[in-house]
Amino acid sequence: MPPPGSPQPLVSAEVEISDPDLLMAVTGPSNERLKLFERGCGLSAGVRGDVIHLQGSAEAVGLAERVLAELMAVVRDGSQPRDGEITASIRLLRDHPGASLSDLFGHRMPGSGPGARIVTPRGLAQKYYMQAIESHDIVFGVGPAGTGKTYLAMAMAVSALTSQRVKRIILTRPAVEAGEKLGFLPGDMADKVDPYVRPLYDALYDMLPAQRVHKLLERDTIEVAPLAFMRGRTLNDSFIILDEAQNTSIAQMRMFLTRVGQRSKAVITGDMTQVDLPEDKRSGLIDAVTLLGKVDGLLVCHFSSADVVRHPLVQRIVDAYDERDARSCGERGG
């Protein structure tokens, strides 16, 4: 056995994939996806004919072999993993050896219509979040940007609408303080609210063809409105998403949660480290999670920087800010 800290001996392995379509799905055009394996597993990889050649430490090669085997199984079952999902698959099996890609990809949410994206959870946190939304009527998704909280909530909302489990989708965000200044913006309500809810629209157009989105918006089957416009309403047969909830006041959050009517679901998403309220005003999201975390029928799902699915640098950026905030908090005595 080599002494601790010494370089591990290199081992080689070959993975034969005789089905050309399967080989293309795993390795990508011009074998570009092998770079994902090289970066994610820490080895070198190449293809000759229908054989993938791997070389690296025994641990790295073993991880790559397992990822390849499980990816081939999910492709045979009908999935078409994208580059980001392959990167997430490598990270999942590296960090959670007991996990299974077939279980993860089995939770995919099909889009509606030609060209609509199929949404697959990119990690255990996303999988549990989707399961929570399926089984609970009110779910909080709390964590840093880039963890898929809003995107997956939108996917679940579209699925519920297309399967007729709800009659409409309502998307809302805290646009301004309670004194509303939307009236000074030009245009109709959609124009006024658009800058605040653009991320919700972006996710929506990923899930549904653009023409169908326009028709659903015109019919108010999908409604987009600032949070203050929820006051006084009872929202039945609806899937309601409250985004950027860290910027709600306690009164606004209480108002929103008491709007949820019969046969409805509500998903509240936010990042408790990104509160833009005045320092003397407590976030409604922080208050609700603290107060309601153990209420039966309601679930709080927490995401961390490890669940970030954007550029790999985003995870490191989030960690750097969190570490600085923790130091500052310690210097102030908690």
SULDA-V510106 format. One record per residue. N is the residue number from 1. PHI is phi in whole degrees, -180 to 180 (none if undefined). PSI is psi in radians with two decimals (none if undefined). Layout:
n: <N;N>
phi: <PHI;PHI>
psi: <PSI;PSI>
This chain:
n: <1;2;3;4;5;6;7;8;9;10;11;12;13;14;15;16;17;18;19;20;21;22;23;24;25;26;27;28;29;30;31;32;33;34;35;36;37;38;39;40;41;42;43;44;45;46;47;48;49;50;51;52;53;54;55;56;57;58;59;60;61;62;63;64;65;66;67;68;69;70;71;72;73;74;75;76;77;78;79;80;81;82;83;84;85;86;87;88;89;90;91;92;93;94;95;96;97;98;99;100;101;102;103;104;105;106;107;108;109;110;111;112;113;114;115;116;117;118;119;120;121;122;123;124;125;126;127;128;129;130;131;132;133;134;135;136;137;138;139;140;141;142;143;144;145;146;147;148;149;150;151;152;153;154;155;156;157;158;159;160;161;162;163;164;165;166;167;168;169;170;171;172;173;174;175;176;177;178;179;180;181;182;183;184;185;186;187;188;189;190;191;192;193;194;195;196;197;198;199;200;201;202;203;204;205;206;207;208;209;210;211;212;213;214;215;216;217;218;219;220;221;222;223;224;225;226;227;228;229;230;231;232;233;234;235;236;237;238;239;240;241;242;243;244;245;246;247;248;249;250;251;252;253;254;255;256;257;258;259;260;261;262;263;264;265;266;267;268;269;270;271;272;273;274;275;276;277;278;279;280;281;282;283;284;285;286;287;288;289;290;291;292;293;294;295;296;297;298;299;300;301;302;303;304;305;306;307;308;309;310;311;312;313;314;315;316;317;318;319;320;321;322;323;324;325;326;327;328;329;330;331;332;333;334>
phi: <none;-68;-63;-57;89;-82;-59;-78;-65;-81;-126;-123;-151;-126;-122;-91;-129;-76;-80;-63;-67;-67;-61;-65;-64;-84;-96;79;-59;55;60;-63;-71;-64;-65;-65;-68;-62;-73;-74;-99;77;-148;-110;-143;-155;-125;-131;66;-109;-120;-92;-104;-120;-146;172;-66;-59;-65;-66;-67;-62;-64;-62;-62;-69;-61;-61;-62;-73;-64;-61;-65;-73;-67;-61;-82;110;-79;-129;-62;-90;-55;-62;-73;-68;-60;-66;-65;-62;-65;-62;-72;-71;-87;-134;-58;-84;-77;-137;-69;-64;-67;-68;-71;-67;-96;-69;-112;-67;-76;-121;103;-60;82;-71;-78;-89;-101;-124;-62;-105;157;-66;-62;-67;-62;-65;-64;-64;-64;-63;-65;-65;-104;-126;-84;-131;-132;-102;-111;-121;162;-69;-61;89;-95;87;-59;-74;-61;-70;-61;-65;-61;-67;-65;-63;-62;-65;-70;-69;-92;64;-80;-133;-99;-159;-116;-121;-113;-145;-145;-74;-78;-142;-66;-57;-77;37;-125;-64;-63;-84;-83;-73;93;-82;-60;-61;-65;-67;-85;-49;-60;-83;-112;-53;-59;-69;-62;-58;-66;-62;-70;-73;-88;-132;-60;-57;-63;-70;-58;-59;-67;-66;-69;-62;-87;63;-67;-113;-117;-120;-153;-68;-58;-61;-79;-82;-60;83;-100;-120;-101;-94;50;-131;-111;-113;-119;-105;-101;55;-69;-64;-99;-88;-81;-61;-66;-65;-64;-62;-60;-64;-63;-88;-87;-67;-103;-70;57;-119;-124;-132;-121;-114;-120;178;-122;-69;-94;-121;-77;-104;-74;-55;-61;-88;-113;-79;-68;-65;-68;-61;-63;-68;-63;-68;-79;-108;-55;-111;-71;-64;93;-120;-135;-110;-106;-104;-111;-127;-61;-66;-96;-64;-117;-88;-56;-53;-65;-60;-60;-69;-65;-59;-61;-62;-66;-62;-64;-65;-62;-65;-65;-63;-65;-66;-68;-87;80;96>
psi: <2.30;2.61;2.70;2.40;-0.19;2.68;2.43;2.49;2.55;2.46;2.78;2.70;2.71;2.38;1.96;2.28;1.70;-0.38;1.99;-0.61;-0.70;-0.72;-0.74;-0.68;-0.59;-0.72;-0.36;2.98;2.35;0.46;0.47;-0.51;-0.28;-0.43;-0.55;-0.69;-0.70;-0.78;-0.75;-0.62;-0.36;0.91;-3.09;2.53;2.53;2.92;2.33;2.01;-2.14;0.42;2.23;2.20;2.25;2.46;2.29;-2.83;2.80;-0.68;-0.78;-0.75;-0.71;-0.71;-0.81;-0.72;-0.72;-0.75;-0.78;-0.79;-0.77;-0.60;-0.73;-0.66;-0.74;-0.53;-0.74;-0.51;0.00;-0.07;2.68;1.40;2.42;3.00;-0.80;-0.59;-0.55;-0.76;-0.76;-0.60;-0.74;-0.79;-0.69;-0.87;-0.43;-0.78;-0.40;1.40;-0.40;-0.06;2.93;2.28;-0.57;-0.63;-0.70;-0.91;-0.36;-0.24;0.31;2.60;1.86;2.52;3.13;1.98;2.84;2.35;-0.10;2.51;2.46;2.22;2.20;2.37;2.43;0.68;2.97;-0.65;-0.74;-0.67;-0.83;-0.58;-0.81;-0.71;-0.66;-0.73;-0.63;-0.63;-0.17;2.61;-0.46;2.17;2.36;2.25;1.92;2.24;3.14;2.87;2.59;0.09;0.01;0.23;-0.93;-0.70;-0.80;-0.62;-0.71;-0.72;-0.74;-0.63;-0.80;-0.71;-0.75;-0.64;-0.82;-0.45;0.10;0.47;-0.38;2.84;-0.27;2.84;2.32;2.15;2.25;2.70;2.64;1.77;-0.83;3.09;2.97;-0.37;0.02;2.17;0.28;-0.50;-0.37;-0.17;2.56;2.78;-3.09;-3.00;-0.74;-0.71;-0.69;-0.69;-0.40;-0.81;-0.51;-0.49;0.23;-0.74;-0.57;-0.71;-0.75;-0.78;-0.68;-0.75;-0.32;-0.53;-0.55;2.65;2.53;-0.73;-0.67;-0.65;-0.80;-0.75;-0.73;-0.64;-0.71;-0.63;-0.01;0.31;-0.59;2.12;2.34;2.16;2.64;2.73;-0.68;-0.41;-0.02;-0.28;2.37;-0.04;2.74;2.08;1.65;2.71;0.73;2.68;1.99;2.27;2.11;1.95;2.76;0.72;-0.23;-0.31;0.29;2.63;2.95;-0.71;-0.70;-0.74;-0.75;-0.75;-0.79;-0.84;-0.48;0.09;-0.33;2.11;-2.79;2.49;0.58;2.74;2.58;2.33;2.20;2.12;2.61;2.94;1.93;-0.15;0.00;0.73;2.20;0.15;2.78;2.63;-0.44;0.05;2.16;2.44;2.35;-0.52;-0.84;-0.75;-0.77;-0.76;-0.68;-0.75;-0.66;0.05;-0.47;0.23;2.28;2.32;-0.12;2.48;2.46;2.12;2.17;2.31;2.70;3.12;-0.44;-0.31;0.04;2.29;0.28;-2.71;2.44;-0.49;-0.49;-0.72;-0.75;-0.59;-0.79;-0.78;-0.74;-0.78;-0.73;-0.70;-0.73;-0.73;-0.68;-0.70;-0.76;-0.70;-0.70;-0.66;-0.50;0.06;0.58;none>
